[in-house]
């Protein structure tokens, strides 16, 4: 039945595609003729001397309409709009129109009732010679009148929060009348841009503004749920109103460079909006941000990644006025950070310091050894790390004098820490100091002070490098220069090195902690370590007494493992929210398909070519949709949307098609099925999306510009956060001195020499994993009969009900291949 159904669908599919190709060819001919006529018509932008002359110049058959009244159903015939140009982009080539030149501009309607604040600005796209004429003849601030435009849905509405529609000037009759803005009689020269800045207490809902402010709170850029980085800050000015601001940008270097509370920031082209009854600012198209040091007597030096920006005498005066006001309001602290000499256990504080050395502990943690020239009152914890893993200068002498702070940096801050070079000046925000015991510490000895930069961005937590010329570094440099070069004037002996690069000392090893007897060395181990750590091999008893984080080598046997049913070790992991869940079984997935197919009415999308066939079940129709842009391509390049099938049917169909997306109809529109089910079938593989992180946007999808449709490209096109297949197994290891439970998941694919996603659809690979596990722990075998494993073990802590829990993970270890 399914084979017959597929053939019927294919025949109907091909017939439908031929009809759609004929229709498309006819439309393309009309579009080409229209574009040619646009090129052949000389339609320059027409100028008038005064804004009032615009209405007089307009032909009588044109009637002016308001931007706020435009909708997708509006008839633009014999209509025109009048507005001021607030942004003009460059002329670029439009790939969707065979390289025709295009220009994007934003215009804003001004002569409106004061109560009208919504959708007063709209994007306008100019094509062909009109784009070039507009670029040469119109400046930002000019008043324009546009006629003979078409109205399209704005693809950037959710991002820029302007009008939901956009105007396109593409026809042969399209024309622009422009009144140049009046040149100022005094102030900046005509070659300089002139901006108006709005006090924070005068912001109006849905308006695009330029503002100055003093930073009262900020978070360094962090990854958003989409593809952008996000900066969050709060600013205030002389009106004493505080306003939140969110900045989204794909490039880190575009975000404002803020070093401390009290810095001055200038924002251009930000939209004011109400959120939770409070006014907020959000960057829009063409935005820019420039920051300045907030210290009163420091130079007024702009900080920005932009190569061209306006900064005149009036801007300098504004910065000086804000500095003086902020100082009078005690918004700026003379010393924004705390020195090591003033730190006490349990503090959260900011620290300005210099990086001496660093070492990677594991994928989620990096050690930074820093100092600020002051001596802490509490003994500082030294973190165990192999000497050859340390990048930077030796800190032995500074460590002995209690001058070096060992800062453990976790999770989302690791990427920024990895880019730092020894010698760099940096600032930690919301650093946490804790009392912690050293591995060899006796009960009567005082606890040591450790420093942790936890994951997340709460309270502005993060770290940033500081430029060497920063005014905040002058006092720090003076303190550091007063220190002699301790490493050159101190003798380092073996005892000193043992203190610094310690491992749990043999002197405190209990009798049952000693190395297992010679049996451990009989025969080659079943695994090999692939790490470059040059660390001493520890017993499990020594590992359990060590202070995390730590990477070490152990030799042990597998006492038992979970899950015993190995198909359960296959998990789905979301890299964004860190959620891990079981792969849904076929009964749960099949129910989603049955519920979606029941009483489903085929949808009709303008962007899709559709073929349908009746199923054997009464009332159920199976439909296949494909983007019109993909018509004529091979089945391996197509992205096919299937509606109304059962799980068994789509599994059969996916054998012949590379990418099949199950969908359902909702209010006549196509939408994805519940993400309990896979969002993509590709051969024997199924791909799932994260319910928490997926945007699941399915309006006017774009399927052009993609060379290869793999699971990642499909997920991005559908707004789905792709979940990754992972293998997760828990081993109970035993080396006769002790036992401990260790996870195998980040290193699992290398351990088994098997890809998790391939194993999800291959019985042979699943059998391979089972064979390896039967070798590690043969059925009905005793512990002494099982092979020894050489393992690289990572020791770390996680939060569990507000308590630190020590965890162990197998890393850099593989099964020995014959």
HELIX and SHEET records of a PDB file:
HELIX    1   1 UNK A    2  UNK A   40  1                                  39    
HELIX    2   2 UNK A   51  UNK A   57  1                                   7    
HELIX    3   3 UNK A   67  UNK A   69  5                                   3    
HELIX    4   4 UNK A   95  UNK A   97  5                                   3    
HELIX    5   5 UNK A  129  UNK A  137  1                                   9    
HELIX    6   6 UNK A  157  UNK A  160  1                                   4    
HELIX    7   7 UNK A  200  UNK A  202  5                                   3    
HELIX    8   8 UNK A  252  UNK A  254  5                                   3    
HELIX    9   9 UNK A  313  UNK A  328  1                                  16    
HELIX   10  10 UNK A  340  UNK A  342  5                                   3    
HELIX   11  11 UNK A  387  UNK A  389  5                                   3    
HELIX   12  12 UNK A  396  UNK A  400  1                                   5    
HELIX   13  13 UNK A  411  UNK A  413  5                                   3    
HELIX   14  14 UNK A  414  UNK A  418  1                                   5    
HELIX   15  15 UNK A  458  UNK A  460  5                                   3    
HELIX   16  16 UNK A  471  UNK A  473  5                                   3    
HELIX   17  17 UNK A  474  UNK A  481  1                                   8    
HELIX   18  18 UNK A  494  UNK A  500  1                                   7    
HELIX   19  19 UNK A  506  UNK A  508  5                                   3    
HELIX   20  20 UNK A  511  UNK A  513  5                                   3    
HELIX   21  21 UNK A  518  UNK A  521  5                                   4    
HELIX   22  22 UNK A  540  UNK A  545  1                                   6    
HELIX   23  23 UNK A  566  UNK A  569  5                                   4    
HELIX   24  24 UNK A  586  UNK A  597  1                                  12    
HELIX   25  25 UNK A  628  UNK A  630  5                                   3    
HELIX   26  26 UNK A  647  UNK A  653  1                                   7    
HELIX   27  27 UNK A  711  UNK A  718  1                                   8    
HELIX   28  28 UNK A  748  UNK A  752  1                                   5    
HELIX   29  29 UNK A  756  UNK A  760  1                                   5    
HELIX   30  30 UNK A  763  UNK A  776  1                                  14    
HELIX   31  31 UNK A  783  UNK A  785  5                                   3    
SHEET    1   A 5 UNK A  46  UNK A  48  0                                        
SHEET    2   A 5 UNK A 175  UNK A 179  1                                        
SHEET    3   A 5 UNK A 143  UNK A 147 -1                                        
SHEET    4   A 5 UNK A  79  UNK A  94 -1                                        
SHEET    5   A 5 UNK A  63  UNK A  64  1                                        
SHEET    1   B 8 UNK A  46  UNK A  48  0                                        
SHEET    2   B 8 UNK A 175  UNK A 179  1                                        
SHEET    3   B 8 UNK A 143  UNK A 147 -1                                        
SHEET    4   B 8 UNK A  79  UNK A  94 -1                                        
SHEET    5   B 8 UNK A 100  UNK A 108 -1                                        
SHEET    6   B 8 UNK A 121  UNK A 127 -1                                        
SHEET    7   B 8 UNK A 165  UNK A 169  1                                        
SHEET    8   B 8 UNK A 150  UNK A 153 -1                                        
SHEET    1   C 6 UNK A 207  UNK A 223  0                                        
SHEET    2   C 6 UNK A 229  UNK A 236 -1                                        
SHEET    3   C 6 UNK A 242  UNK A 249 -1                                        
SHEET    4   C 6 UNK A 278  UNK A 292  1                                        
SHEET    5   C 6 UNK A 264  UNK A 275 -1                                        
SHEET    6   C 6 UNK A 207  UNK A 223 -1                                        
SHEET    1   D 7 UNK A 391  UNK A 392  0                                        
SHEET    2   D 7 UNK A 348  UNK A 362 -1                                        
SHEET    3   D 7 UNK A 365  UNK A 371 -1                                        
SHEET    4   D 7 UNK A 405  UNK A 410 -1                                        
SHEET    5   D 7 UNK A 448  UNK A 453  1                                        
SHEET    6   D 7 UNK A 425  UNK A 436 -1                                        
SHEET    7   D 7 UNK A 462  UNK A 466 -1                                        
SHEET    1   E 2 UNK A 527  UNK A 529  0                                        
SHEET    2   E 2 UNK A 813  UNK A 815 -1                                        
SHEET    1   F 5 UNK A 739  UNK A 744  0                                        
SHEET    2   F 5 UNK A 729  UNK A 734 -1                                        
SHEET    3   F 5 UNK A 550  UNK A 562 -1                                        
SHEET    4   F 5 UNK A 789  UNK A 800 -1                                        
SHEET    5   F 5 UNK A 803  UNK A 811 -1                                        
SHEET    1   G 3 UNK A 580  UNK A 582  0                                        
SHEET    2   G 3 UNK A 570  UNK A 573 -1                                        
SHEET    3   G 3 UNK A 724  UNK A 727 -1                                        
SHEET    1   H 5 UNK A 608  UNK A 614  0                                        
SHEET    2   H 5 UNK A 621  UNK A 627 -1                                        
SHEET    3   H 5 UNK A 640  UNK A 643 -1                                        
SHEET    4   H 5 UNK A 660  UNK A 666  1                                        
SHEET    5   H 5 UNK A 669  UNK A 672 -1                                        
SHEET    1   I 2 UNK A 680  UNK A 682  0                                        
SHEET    2   I 2 UNK A 685  UNK A 687 -1                                        
END                                                                             
